[in-house]
Structure formats: C-alpha cells, structure tokens
Amino acid sequence: MIIIISSALILVLAIILLSGRGSFLVAGFNTLPKDIKDTYDKKALSKFFGKILLPIAFLTFLLLIEDIFSWYVWAYTVIVLGICLFAIIYSRTGGRFRKPI
C-alpha cells in the first residue's frame, strides 16, 4: 500500500510540474532571490523535472514486483540515482533554463 501511495504522490507531483506551474516544487529554486529567479524559464524548468519524475513514479510502482524479482530493488536504486544524477548535471550545466537575454 505504501508503494502505491508513494508512486501516486510522485505521479501527482510530476503532473503538476508538467503543467509548467510547479517551479516552487523544484528544490532550491524557491530559495533563490527574486532577481535571480527572474532569469530562469520557470515553465521549461518545471516541465523538465516533471519529465524526470514520470519514470521514477513508474519505477516506484514496479517495486510491487520485488517479491518476484529480488534484484529489482538494487536495479531500482541504481536507475533512480542515475536519473537524479543526470537531472542535476543536465539542469546545472550549459545555462539550459536561463531566459534568453
């Protein structure tokens, strides 16, 4: 039951972010000063992290099959950490989410 609730919560957060209105949910973004926040494309940033949360929600739901495949918990951990590492590196390099000057 906890797995289903967790994956549903992650899915709801992903949908909010995919709508482009959830930039306040992005960790650290809401703590930036207003002048720095205004230099970012909030909609693109929100959509990116929404796309990151979708596979995590799906993989979390698949934890229900852990009884069948005991190796899945390890695979889940490695895949989710890889997705998170990719998201951090991709979002922090290249100024991808900065508004054009």
C-alpha positions in Angstrom: 0.0 0.0 0.0 2.9 2.4 0.8 4.4 1.8 -2.6 1.1 2.6 -4.4 0.6 5.8 -2.4 4.3 6.8 -2.9 4.1 6.3 -6.7 0.8 8.1 -6.9 2.2 11.0 -5.0 5.2 11.2 -7.3 2.9 11.0 -10.3 0.8 13.8 -9.0 3.9 16.0 -8.5 5.0 15.1 -12.0 1.7 16.2 -13.5 1.9 19.5 -11.5 5.4 20.1 -12.8 4.5 19.1 -16.4 1.8 21.7 -16.4 4.6 24.3 -16.0 3.2 25.7 -12.8 5.2 23.8 -10.2 8.5 25.7 -10.1 8.0 26.2 -6.4 8.4 22.4 -6.0 12.0 22.4 -7.5 14.4 22.1 -4.6 16.4 25.2 -4.0 14.7 27.2 -6.7 12.2 28.8 -4.4 15.0 30.0 -2.1 16.7 32.0 -4.8 16.5 35.8 -4.7 13.7 37.2 -6.9 16.1 38.9 -9.3 17.9 35.6 -10.0 14.7 33.6 -10.3 13.5 36.0 -13.0 16.5 35.0 -15.2 15.2 31.4 -15.4 12.5 30.0 -17.6 10.3 28.6 -14.9 8.0 26.8 -17.3 10.8 24.9 -19.0 12.4 24.1 -15.7 9.2 22.7 -14.3 8.5 20.6 -17.4 12.0 19.1 -17.3 11.6 18.0 -13.7 8.2 16.7 -14.4 9.6 14.5 -17.1 12.2 13.3 -14.7 9.6 12.3 -12.1 7.5 10.3 -14.6 9.9 7.4 -14.9 10.6 7.5 -11.2 6.9 7.2 -10.5 6.6 4.2 -12.8 9.7 2.5 -11.4 8.4 3.1 -7.9 5.1 1.4 -8.8 7.1 -1.6 -10.2 8.5 -2.1 -6.7 5.4 -4.2 -6.2 7.1 -7.0 -8.2 10.1 -7.1 -5.8 8.8 -10.3 -4.4 9.1 -11.9 -7.8 12.5 -10.4 -8.8 14.6 -9.9 -5.7 17.2 -8.0 -7.7 14.8 -5.3 -8.7 15.4 -3.2 -5.5 19.0 -2.9 -6.5 18.2 -2.1 -10.1 15.6 0.5 -8.9 18.2 2.2 -6.7 20.8 2.4 -9.4 18.4 3.6 -12.1 16.8 6.3 -9.8 20.2 7.5 -8.7 21.3 7.6 -12.3 18.2 9.6 -13.3 18.8 12.0 -10.4 22.5 12.4 -11.2 21.6 13.1 -14.9 18.9 15.7 -13.9 21.3 17.5 -11.6 24.1 17.6 -14.2 21.8 18.5 -17.1 20.0 21.2 -15.3 23.1 22.9 -13.8 25.3 23.0 -16.9 25.0 25.0 -20.1 22.5 27.5 -18.8 19.7 25.5 -20.4 16.9 27.0 -18.4 18.1 30.6 -18.5 15.9 33.1 -20.3 17.5 34.5 -23.5 18.9 37.9 -22.9 
